[in-house]
């Protein structure tokens, strides 16, 4: 089967034993909108905050994100199959920076996994994918620590991060953002952190 994403330049490419080749591509706000809209419209993605939006609205959000130097969106592809949406951001330029003491070398991450395929969930699959993403964020981007801020009600995401070695931080309230180009409601979040020394011990 040909890889429809083969012609797109990856910011990170990694062969993972027993899993496949993971490529992280800059998101094409318009070209990927239908795919991403399908993911964010599912009930399981309610915490992503885009339920009820049209594909054009999703495209507009990511087109706006593409104008920022501090926030970046990526499509994660495994062996030609899209498997996740990755967003990275500078915590000091984000509302999460108001909720904890940002350190030099920190980077924020949001991760939405694609729906499981016809075969259902695959044991260990998510851990291998997250490990490749961690390599990109901490090693390729040369950062010291990842911060994540899942909704306090999103037990699955919190448990997944803790299994990956993240350390649980404080529960915080992220303030509402109401700007002409972006609206985010207030969010009760569970912070968690992953140090590079923990993920990649010397």
N, CA, C and O of each residue as an XYZ file, in Angstrom:
808
protein
N       0.849     -1.191      0.000
C       0.000      0.000      0.000
C       0.886      1.241      0.000
O       1.821      1.338      0.794
N       0.595      2.187     -0.884
C       1.416      3.392     -0.954
C       1.108      4.296      0.238
O       0.010      4.276      0.793
N       2.110      5.085      0.609
C       1.986      5.979      1.750
C       1.552      7.355      1.245
O       2.332      8.040      0.583
N       0.312      7.773      1.551
C      -0.152      9.068      1.049
C       0.588     10.251      1.684
O       0.467     11.385      1.218
N       1.346      9.985      2.737
C       2.061     11.070      3.423
C       3.557     11.083      3.089
O       4.308     11.893      3.633
N       3.989     10.184      2.194
C       5.420     10.009      1.924
C       6.079     11.282      1.403
O       7.250     11.537      1.685
N       5.335     12.077      0.650
C       5.928     13.276      0.051
C       6.069     14.429      1.041
O       6.741     15.419      0.750
N       5.445     14.308      2.197
C       5.496     15.395      3.180
C       6.748     15.285      4.048
O       7.134     14.197      4.475
N       7.364     16.418      4.294
C       8.600     16.454      5.075
C       8.305     16.274      6.556
O       7.449     16.959      7.117
N       9.012     15.358      7.176
C       8.827     15.084      8.603
C       9.808     15.914      9.429
O      10.937     16.154      9.003
N       9.373     16.348     10.607
C      10.284     17.006     11.542
C      10.981     15.961     12.415
O      11.984     16.249     13.068
N      10.427     14.735     12.415
C      11.028     13.638     13.187
C      10.612     12.332     12.534
O       9.455     12.153     12.153
N      11.568     11.424     12.411
C      11.274     10.087     11.874
C      12.047      9.073     12.699
O      13.244      9.231     12.936
N      11.351      8.032     13.132
C      11.979      7.068     14.039
C      11.422      5.680     13.793
O      10.210      5.469     13.821
N      12.318      4.735     13.551
C      11.915      3.331     13.429
C      11.863      2.728     14.829
O      12.850      2.761     15.564
N      10.714      2.180     15.189
C      10.515      1.607     16.521
C      10.369      0.101     16.362
O       9.463     -0.372     15.677
N      11.262     -0.649     16.998
C      11.263     -2.114     16.883
C       9.894     -2.688     17.236
O       9.312     -2.346     18.265
N       9.395     -3.554     16.379
C       8.132     -4.227     16.638
C       6.906     -3.348     16.508
O       5.800     -3.759     16.860
N       7.099     -2.128     16.000
C       5.981     -1.181     15.926
C       5.850     -0.574     14.535
O       4.757     -0.519     13.971
N       6.963     -0.126     13.995
C       6.935      0.501     12.680
C       7.676      1.826     12.703
O       8.326      2.173     13.689
N       7.570      2.558     11.607
C       8.242      3.851     11.500
C       7.263      4.969     11.824
O       6.212      5.101     11.196
N       7.629      5.764     12.813
C       6.803      6.896     13.231
C       7.374      8.162     12.594
O       8.561      8.462     12.725
N       6.508      8.891     11.907
C       6.901     10.179     11.310
C       5.995     11.265     11.886
O       4.782     11.087     11.994
N       6.599     12.384     12.249
C       5.856     13.519     12.782
C       5.922     14.640     11.750
O       6.993     15.167     11.447
N       4.750     14.991     11.217
C       4.653     15.950     10.115
C       3.976     17.235     10.581
O       3.027     17.176     11.362
N       4.446     18.401     10.118
C       3.676     19.616     10.396
C       2.253     19.449      9.866
O       2.053     18.982      8.744
N       1.277     19.828     10.670
C      -0.119     19.673     10.267
C      -0.440     20.598      9.096
O      -0.057     21.767      9.097
N      -1.141     20.071      8.104
C      -1.680     20.872      7.004
C      -3.102     21.270      7.421
O      -4.035     20.471      7.328
N      -3.248     22.515      7.881
C      -4.516     22.941      8.492
C      -5.713     22.653      7.596
O      -6.744     22.181      8.074
N      -5.585     22.930      6.302
C      -6.712     22.703      5.389
C      -6.761     21.254      4.920
O      -7.816     20.621      4.948
N      -5.617     20.736      4.490
C      -5.575     19.391      3.919
C      -5.909     18.287      4.906
O      -6.460     17.254      4.526
N      -5.576     18.502      6.180
C      -5.826     17.485      7.201
C      -7.119     17.729      7.974
O      -7.443     16.974      8.890
N      -7.864     18.782      7.612
C      -9.020     19.197      8.426
C     -10.094     18.121      8.518
O     -10.642     17.895      9.597
N     -10.404     17.457      7.415
C     -11.465     16.435      7.444
C     -11.081     15.286      8.387
O     -11.899     14.813      9.177
N      -9.828     14.853      8.287
C      -9.339     13.771      9.143
C      -9.425     14.174     10.618
O      -9.983     13.444     11.438
N      -8.865     15.341     10.945
C      -8.832     15.798     12.342
C     -10.247     16.050     12.846
O     -10.556     15.750     13.999
N     -11.102     16.596     11.997
C     -12.493     16.849     12.393
C     -13.168     15.544     12.809
O     -13.920     15.511     13.783
N     -12.896     14.470     12.068
C     -13.476     13.174     12.415
C     -13.039     12.713     13.798
O     -13.826     12.134     14.547
N     -11.785     12.973     14.128
C     -11.273     12.556     15.439
C     -11.859     13.405     16.564
O     -12.343     12.870     17.562
N     -11.815     14.740     16.401
C     -12.215     15.632     17.505
C     -13.727     15.652     17.709
O     -14.206     16.147     18.729
N     -14.491     15.114     16.740
C     -15.952     15.105     16.852
C     -16.470     13.915     17.653
O     -17.642     13.877     18.027
N     -15.593     12.941     17.916
C     -16.033     11.764     18.652
C     -16.253     12.109     20.132
O     -15.618     13.008     20.684
N     -17.163     11.372     20.743
C     -17.464     11.629     22.153
C     -16.231     11.454     23.034
O     -16.057     12.179     24.014
N     -15.367     10.483     22.683
C     -14.174     10.233     23.494
C     -13.219     11.424     23.471
O     -12.359     11.549     24.342
N     -13.370     12.308     22.463
C     -12.492     13.477     22.337
C     -13.124     14.735     22.925
O     -12.669     15.844     22.645
N     -14.161     14.573     23.733
C     -14.865     15.745     24.281
C     -13.913     16.689     25.014
O     -14.084     17.907     24.964
N     -12.905     16.127     25.696
C     -11.989     16.965     26.469
C     -11.076     17.802     25.573
O     -10.435     18.745     26.037
N     -11.022     17.451     24.284
C     -10.213     18.232     23.339
C     -10.870     19.585     23.066
O     -10.203     20.540     22.666
N     -12.196     19.655     23.289
C     -12.893     20.936     23.220
C     -13.359     21.351     21.836
O     -13.653     22.527     21.620
N     -13.436     20.417     20.887
C     -13.860     20.783     19.538
C     -15.125     20.047     19.098
O     -15.478     20.101     17.920
N     -15.809     19.366     20.002
C     -17.072     18.717     19.643
C     -18.029     19.764     19.086
O     -18.148     20.857     19.639
N     -18.710     19.430     17.995
C     -19.713     20.345     17.444
C     -19.185     21.317     16.411
O     -19.970     22.055     15.815
N     -17.881     21.345     16.178
C     -17.331     22.248     15.167
C     -17.434     21.614     13.778
O     -17.493     20.392     13.647
N     -17.455     22.453     12.756
C     -17.446     21.975     11.374
C     -15.997     21.763     10.932
O     -15.077     22.265     11.576
N     -15.787     21.021      9.835
C     -14.411     20.876      9.323
C     -13.751     22.223      9.030
O     -12.557     22.393      9.277
N     -14.519     23.186      8.502
C     -13.948     24.509      8.212
C     -13.514     25.215      9.490
O     -12.482     25.885      9.509
N     -14.298     25.070     10.563
C     -13.922     25.696     11.835
C     -12.653     25.066     12.405
O     -11.794     25.760     12.948
N     -12.546     23.747     12.276
C     -11.328     23.065     12.718
C     -10.133     23.557     11.905
O      -9.066     23.823     12.458
N     -10.318     23.677     10.588
C      -9.242     24.175      9.724
C      -8.837     25.589     10.127
O      -7.649     25.911     10.148
N      -9.815     26.435     10.449
C      -9.520     27.821     10.842
C      -8.704     27.873     12.134
O      -7.785     28.682     12.263
N      -9.046     27.010     13.085
C      -8.311     26.985     14.361
C      -6.849     26.640     14.120
O      -5.954     27.277     14.675
N      -6.610     25.624     13.286
C      -5.223     25.208     13.061
C      -4.488     26.144     12.113
O      -3.263     26.244     12.172
N      -5.214     26.827     11.245
C      -4.583     27.865     10.411
C      -4.107     29.009     11.304
O      -3.029     29.565     11.091
N      -4.921     29.357     12.310
C      -4.510     30.399     13.255
C      -3.290     29.941     14.052
O      -2.350     30.711     14.248
N      -3.303     28.693     14.509
C      -2.178     28.158     15.273
C      -0.893     28.229     14.459
O       0.189     28.456     15.000
N      -1.029     28.030     13.142
C       0.125     28.020     12.246
C       0.780     29.396     12.138
O       1.923     29.504     11.695
N       0.062     30.446     12.539
C       0.629     31.808     12.475
C       1.460     32.118     13.724
O       2.139     33.144     13.772
N       1.415     31.245     14.728
C       2.111     31.500     15.986
C       3.498     30.849     15.995
O       3.683     29.754     15.463
N       4.461     31.532     16.601
C       5.801     30.960     16.754
C       5.884     30.063     17.984
O       6.830     29.289     18.134
N       4.892     30.169     18.863
C       4.967     29.506     20.167
C       4.163     28.217     20.256
O       4.352     27.435     21.187
N       3.266     27.985     19.297
C       2.391     26.814     19.310
C       2.482     26.118     17.945
O       2.447     26.776     16.906
N       2.598     24.804     17.955
C       2.754     24.051     16.702
C       1.894     22.792     16.739
O       1.783     22.135     17.774
N       1.290     22.464     15.606
C       0.465     21.259     15.502
C       1.092     20.302     14.490
O       1.631     20.719     13.465
N       1.009     19.018     14.801
C       1.625     17.991     13.957
C       0.689     16.799     13.798
O      -0.106     16.480     14.683
N       0.808     16.156     12.648
C       0.138     14.885     12.410
C       1.170     13.780     12.622
O       2.257     13.809     12.045
N       0.809     12.803     13.461
C       1.713     11.680     13.725
C       1.259     10.501     12.862
O       0.095     10.102     12.899
N       2.186      9.957     12.094
C       1.883      8.893     11.131
C       2.758      7.679     11.429
O       3.963      7.810     11.643
N       2.149      6.508     11.441
C       2.899      5.254     11.624
C       2.730      4.401     10.372
O       1.619      3.999     10.027
N       3.842      4.130      9.699
C       3.817      3.323      8.467
C       2.725      3.804      7.506
O       2.005      2.996      6.919
N       2.612      5.121      7.353
C       1.660      5.699      6.408
C       0.249      5.861      6.921
O      -0.619      6.360      6.205
N       0.006      5.443      8.159
C      -1.338      5.550      8.735
C      -1.354      6.657      9.791
O      -0.533      6.624     10.709
N      -2.265      7.641      9.693
C      -2.325      8.698     10.703
C      -2.808      8.136     12.040
O      -3.851      7.485     12.106
N      -2.042      8.391     13.102
C      -2.352      7.774     14.397
C      -2.490      8.774     15.538
O      -2.845      8.388     16.652
N      -2.216     10.050     15.284
C      -2.342     10.998     16.384
C      -2.171     12.438     15.946
O      -1.606     12.731     14.892
N      -2.671     13.317     16.780
C      -2.522     14.763     16.621
C      -1.688     15.252     17.798
O      -2.071     15.079     18.955
N      -0.551     15.860     17.498
C       0.371     16.334     18.528
C       0.466     17.849     18.454
O       0.704     18.410     17.385
N       0.280     18.508     19.585
C       0.494     19.943     19.660
C       1.589     20.200     20.693
O       1.574     19.642     21.790
N       2.532     21.052     20.319
C       3.569     21.471     21.254
C       3.456     22.981     21.418
O       3.020     23.687     20.509
N       3.859     23.467     22.599
C       3.745     24.906     22.835
C       4.711     25.346     23.926
O       5.169     24.549     24.744
N       5.003     26.637     23.908
C       5.836     27.242     24.943
C       4.937     27.543     26.143
O       4.029     28.365     26.025
N       5.158     26.908     27.285
C       4.267     27.132     28.429
C       4.179     28.591     28.859
O       3.133     29.041     29.328
N       5.282     29.336     28.699
C       5.274     30.739     29.093
C       4.391     31.610     28.217
O       4.036     32.725     28.600
N       4.028     31.096     27.022
C       3.160     31.840     26.111
C       1.752     31.249     26.084
O       0.972     31.521     25.172
N       1.441     30.444     27.087
C       0.159     29.743     27.151
C      -0.443     29.957     28.538
O       0.262     30.301     29.486
N      -1.749     29.749     28.644
C      -2.397     29.968     29.939
C      -1.874     29.038     31.024
O      -1.977     29.354     32.209
N      -1.313     27.896     30.637
C      -0.775     26.982     31.659
C       0.390     27.640     32.402
O       0.676     27.294     33.549
N       1.057     28.586     31.747
C       2.176     29.279     32.380
C       1.767     30.118     33.577
O       2.604     30.505     34.392
N       0.456     30.401     33.679
C      -0.047     31.149     34.831
C      -0.314     30.221     36.021
O      -0.575     30.686     37.131
N      -0.246     28.907     35.784
C      -0.672     27.939     36.806
C       0.477     27.220     37.499
O       0.265     26.531     38.497
N       1.690     27.374     36.980
C       2.837     26.726     37.622
C       4.083     27.539     37.289
O       4.046     28.421     36.431
N       5.178     27.238     37.970
C       6.426     27.972     37.755
C       7.170     27.360     36.570
O       7.740     26.273     36.665
N       7.150     28.087     35.453
C       7.778     27.594     34.223
C       9.300     27.619     34.372
O       9.874     28.609     34.826
N       9.937     26.525     33.985
C      11.407     26.452     34.008
C      11.951     26.594     32.588
O      11.270     26.243     31.625
N      13.179     27.109     32.453
C      13.828     27.089     31.133
C      13.913     25.646     30.638
O      14.244     24.742     31.405
N      13.617     25.434     29.364
C      13.658     24.080     28.811
C      12.355     23.329     28.894
O      12.263     22.198     28.417
N      11.324     23.943     29.501
C       9.999     23.305     29.543
C       9.334     23.384     28.168
O       9.554     24.335     27.418
N       8.528     22.388     27.849
C       7.695     22.420     26.642
C       6.359     21.760     26.967
O       6.314     20.721     27.626
N       5.294     22.359     26.507
C       3.964     21.806     26.722
C       3.559     20.903     25.576
O       3.950     21.121     24.429
N       2.773     19.887     25.895
C       2.323     18.923     24.887
C       0.834     18.627     25.082
O       0.369     18.422     26.203
N       0.099     18.608     23.971
C      -1.259     18.057     23.925
C      -1.217     16.898     22.934
O      -0.623     17.033     21.864
N      -1.826     15.777     23.261
C      -1.810     14.617     22.367
C      -3.201     14.012     22.278
O      -3.809     13.668     23.291
N      -3.696     13.888     21.052
C      -4.965     13.206     20.792
C      -4.665     11.997     19.916
O      -4.179     12.145     18.794
N      -4.952     10.803     20.425
C      -4.716      9.596     19.649
C      -5.878      9.351     18.695
O      -7.029      9.658     19.007
N      -5.565      8.797     17.538
C      -6.603      8.434     16.573
C      -7.474      7.329     17.158
O      -7.037      6.602     18.050
N      -8.706      7.197     16.661
C      -9.560      6.097     17.128
C      -8.887      4.753     16.845
O      -8.149      4.612     15.870
N      -9.148      3.773     17.703
C      -8.604      2.437     17.448
C      -9.248      1.861     16.198
O     -10.414      2.131     15.910
N      -8.493      1.076     15.465
C      -8.989      0.505     14.221
C      -9.951     -0.643     14.459
O     -10.367     -0.886     15.591
N     -10.309     -1.354     13.386
C     -11.277     -2.457     13.483
C     -10.834     -3.545     14.466
O     -11.671     -4.241     15.041
N      -9.521     -3.689     14.657
C      -9.025     -4.727     15.564
C      -9.122     -4.350     17.033
O      -8.842     -5.171     17.906
N      -9.520     -3.103     17.312
C      -9.624     -2.664     18.703
C      -8.273     -2.264     19.280
O      -7.277     -2.163     18.563
N      -8.259     -2.040     20.579
C      -7.046     -1.602     21.260
C      -5.965     -2.682     21.181
O      -6.242     -3.880     21.251
N      -4.720     -2.212     21.031
C      -3.585     -3.133     20.959
C      -2.677     -2.907     22.164
O      -2.161     -1.803     22.337
N      -2.469     -3.919     22.998
C      -1.654     -3.750     24.204
C      -0.252     -3.244     23.870
O       0.413     -3.762     22.972
N       0.186     -2.222     24.610
C       1.537     -1.699     24.435
C       1.705     -0.723     23.292
O       2.742     -0.069     23.173
N       0.682     -0.620     22.444
C       0.760      0.211     21.237
C       0.932      1.688     21.588
O       1.790      2.371     21.030
N       0.114      2.170     22.511
C       0.170      3.582     22.881
C       1.509      3.929     23.515
O       2.070      4.991     23.245
N       2.022      3.039     24.353
C       3.301      3.298     25.022
C       4.432      3.472     24.014
O       5.287      4.342     24.181
N       4.438      2.641     22.960
C       5.483      2.745     21.943
C       5.349      4.046     21.151
O       6.347      4.687     20.820
N       4.117      4.423     20.856
C       3.889      5.665     20.124
C       4.309      6.878     20.962
O       4.990      7.778     20.471
N       3.895      6.885     22.230
C       4.242      8.006     23.108
C       5.756      8.082     23.313
O       6.308      9.175     23.441
N       6.421      6.942     23.346
C       7.880      6.934     23.494
C       8.549      7.628     22.306
O       9.512      8.374     22.485
N       8.042      7.385     21.095
C       8.602      8.040     19.904
C       8.346      9.542     19.948
O       9.219     10.333     19.592
N       7.153      9.934     20.383
C       6.830     11.357     20.497
C       7.709     12.019     21.553
O       8.159     13.151     21.374
N       7.953     11.312     22.652
C       8.828     11.822     23.708
C      10.239     12.046     23.182
O      10.886     13.030     23.541
N      10.722     11.139     22.332
C      12.045     11.310     21.721
C      12.096     12.597     20.904
O      13.068     13.350     20.971
N      11.050     12.837     20.142
C      11.002     14.059     19.334
C      11.033     15.300     20.216
O      11.829     16.212     19.993
N      10.164     15.327     21.213
C       9.995     16.543     22.014
C      11.227     16.823     22.882
O      11.677     17.967     22.962
N      11.773     15.798     23.527
C      12.879     16.022     24.460
C      14.251     15.998     23.789
O      15.130     16.775     24.161
N      14.446     15.124     22.811
C      15.767     14.983     22.193
C      15.902     15.823     20.928
O      16.821     16.636     20.824
N      14.994     15.639     19.961
C      15.106     16.402     18.716
C      14.957     17.900     18.974
O      15.705     18.708     18.425
N      13.984     18.264     19.815
C      13.781     19.682     20.140
C      14.677     20.149     21.284
O      14.692     21.333     21.623
N      15.423     19.218     21.876
C      16.393     19.530     22.934
C      15.751     20.274     24.099
O      16.176     21.372     24.458
N      14.716     19.661     24.687
C      14.042     20.247     25.848
C      14.340     19.426     27.099
O      14.738     18.264     27.019
N      14.139     20.051     28.247
C      14.479     19.420     29.526
C      13.295     18.754     30.206
O      13.461     17.803     30.970
N      12.079     19.265     29.919
C      10.916     18.738     30.653
C       9.636     18.971     29.852
O       9.439     20.032     29.259
N       8.776     17.961     29.849
C       7.452     18.075     29.222
C       6.431     18.362     30.308
O       6.483     17.779     31.391
N       5.497     19.271     30.013
C       4.346     19.491     30.894
C       3.079     19.155     30.110
O       2.935     19.550     28.953
N       2.167     18.430     30.742
C       0.858     18.134     30.148
C      -0.217     18.619     31.115
O       0.005     18.707     32.323
N      -1.385     18.932     30.557
C      -2.459     19.496     31.391
C      -3.819     18.897     31.054
O      -4.749     19.630     30.716
N      -3.950     17.548     31.143
C      -5.261     16.953     30.834
C      -6.343     17.423     31.804
O      -6.065     17.777     32.949
N      -7.565     17.417     31.320
C      -8.727     17.724     32.156
C      -8.742     16.765     33.349
O      -8.449     15.579     33.204
N      -9.084     17.287     34.520
C      -9.074     16.435     35.725
C     -10.024     15.244     35.594
O      -9.849     14.235     36.278
N     -11.037     15.355     34.715
C     -11.995     14.256     34.540
C     -11.515     13.211     33.545
O     -12.120     12.148     33.407
N     -10.407     13.526     32.840
C      -9.924     12.634     31.783
C      -9.001     11.565     32.385
O      -7.783     11.592     32.206
N      -9.627     10.625     33.103
C      -8.864      9.606     33.830
C      -7.948      8.793     32.925
O      -6.838      8.437     33.323
N      -8.407      8.497     31.703
C      -7.607      7.672     30.793
C      -6.308      8.361     30.426
O      -5.239      7.752     30.464
N      -6.402      9.639     30.071
C      -5.195     10.368     29.674
C      -4.232     10.510     30.846
O      -3.024     10.333     30.684
N      -4.760     10.829     32.024
C      -3.907     10.984     33.207
C      -3.182      9.674     33.513
O      -1.976      9.666     33.759
N      -3.928      8.568     33.496
C      -3.318      7.260     33.777
C      -2.252      6.915     32.736
O      -1.212      6.346     33.066
N      -2.522      7.264     31.478
C      -1.564      6.962     30.406
C      -0.255      7.713     30.637
O       0.824      7.137     30.495
N      -0.343      8.987     30.989
C       0.875      9.762     31.222
C       1.655      9.217     32.427
O       2.881      9.120     32.380
N       0.955      8.866     33.489
C       1.637      8.355     34.675
C       2.337      7.029     34.370
O       3.420      6.760     34.889
N       1.714      6.205     33.528
C       2.355      4.933     33.129
C       3.630      5.189     32.330
O       4.550      4.372     32.345
N       3.683      6.322     31.635
C       4.850      6.655     30.805
C       5.966      7.300     31.622
O       6.991      7.692     31.065
N       5.776      7.413     32.939
C       6.840      7.969     33.773
C       6.642      9.412     34.183
O       7.491      9.980     34.871
N       5.530     10.021     33.773
C       5.252     11.391     34.194
C       4.998     11.426     35.698
O       4.466     10.477     36.274
N       5.387     12.530     36.317
C       5.144     12.739     37.744
C       3.939     13.658     37.900
O       3.869     14.720     37.281
N       3.000     13.241     38.727
C       1.790     14.025     38.923
C       2.119     15.344     39.610
O       2.857     15.381     40.595
N       1.556     16.432     39.071
C       1.737     17.751     39.653
C       0.445     18.215     40.305
O      -0.404     17.395     40.654
N       0.290     19.517     40.471
C      -0.921     20.021     41.132
C      -2.139     20.021     40.214
O      -2.016     20.037     38.990
N      -3.306     20.004     40.829
C      -4.545     20.290     40.101
C      -4.686     21.811     40.059
O      -4.536     22.480     41.081
N      -4.975     22.352     38.877
C      -5.018     23.806     38.705
C      -6.256     24.194     37.903
O      -6.879     23.346     37.264
N      -6.607     25.471     37.939
C      -7.680     26.012     37.112
C      -7.046     26.929     36.073
O      -6.445     27.947     36.415
N      -7.187     26.555     34.794
C      -6.661     27.381     33.708
C      -7.737     28.394     33.323
O      -8.885     28.018     33.091
N      -7.375     29.675     33.253
C      -8.392     30.708     33.045
C      -8.998     30.675     31.645
O      -8.383     30.191     30.695
N     -10.211     31.198     31.541
C     -10.881     31.342     30.246
C     -10.064     32.270     29.352
O      -9.514     33.267     29.818
N      -9.989     31.933     28.060
C      -9.351     32.793     27.061
C     -10.434     33.220     26.085
O     -11.087     32.373     25.475
N     -10.632     34.518     25.931
C     -11.669     35.025     25.021
C     -11.068     36.131     24.168
O     -11.099     37.307     24.530
N     -10.514     35.726     23.016
C      -9.869     36.655     22.088
C     -10.585     36.584     20.748
O     -11.355     35.655     20.506
N     -10.339     37.559     19.873
C     -11.014     37.523     18.552
C     -10.745     36.226     17.779
O     -11.627     35.723     17.083
N      -9.522     35.685     17.902
C      -9.156     34.509     17.109
C      -9.295     33.186     17.848
O      -9.234     32.123     17.230
N      -9.478     33.239     19.148
C      -9.518     31.976     19.903
C     -10.360     32.136     21.164
O     -10.298     33.150     21.860
N     -11.151     31.095     21.431
C     -11.909     31.047     22.688
C     -11.659     29.710     23.367
O     -11.825     28.654     22.756
N     -11.265     29.757     24.617
C     -11.084     28.543     25.407
C     -11.806     28.728     26.731
O     -11.537     29.695     27.444
N     -12.711     27.831     27.075
C     -13.393     27.948     28.367
C     -12.429     27.634     29.516
O     -11.371     27.040     29.312
N     -12.809     28.035     30.696
C     -12.026     27.689     31.881
C     -11.845     26.178     31.947
O     -12.748     25.424     31.584
N     -10.681     25.739     32.409
C     -10.391     24.303     32.432
C      -9.782     23.916     33.769
O      -8.833     24.547     34.232
N     -10.333     22.871     34.389
C      -9.749     22.285     35.589
C      -8.812     21.163     35.126
O      -9.251     20.152     34.578
N      -7.528     21.367     35.357
C      -6.523     20.477     34.774
C      -5.671     19.813     35.847
O      -5.470     20.344     36.939
N      -5.178     18.632     35.492
C      -4.205     17.909     36.317
C      -2.857     18.025     35.622
O      -2.651     17.424     34.568
N      -1.944     18.784     36.196
C      -0.623     18.908     35.586
C       0.208     17.655     35.867
O       0.065     17.010     36.906
N       1.073     17.333     34.918
C       2.025     16.240     35.101
C       3.281     16.583     34.313
O       3.220     17.282     33.301
N       4.414     16.087     34.784
C       5.699     16.485     34.225
C       6.569     15.261     33.945
O       6.517     14.263     34.664
N       7.369     15.361     32.882
C       8.323     14.306     32.559
C       9.678     14.946     32.294
O       9.851     15.672     31.315
N      10.646     14.668     33.180
C      12.007     15.183     33.008
C      12.769     14.334     32.003
O      12.581     13.120     31.922
N      13.636     14.997     31.236
C      14.438     14.266     30.251
C      15.302     13.202     30.940
O      15.495     12.116     30.394
N      15.820     13.508     32.134
C      16.671     12.552     32.855
C      15.907     11.291     33.253
O      16.495     10.221     33.406
N      14.586     11.431     33.418
C      13.751     10.264     33.749
C      13.441      9.463     32.492
O      13.504      8.234     32.496
N      13.102     10.176     31.413
C      12.740      9.497     30.161
C      13.954      8.856     29.504
O      13.856      7.775     28.924
N      15.105      9.531     29.599
C      16.324      9.049     28.945
C      17.479      9.091     29.939
O      18.359      9.945     29.835
N      17.479      8.166     30.908
C      18.558      8.177     31.905
C      19.921      7.960     31.249
O      20.063      7.172     30.314
N      20.893      8.666     31.753
C      22.245      8.572     31.161
C      22.834      7.194     31.415
O      23.958      6.916     30.999
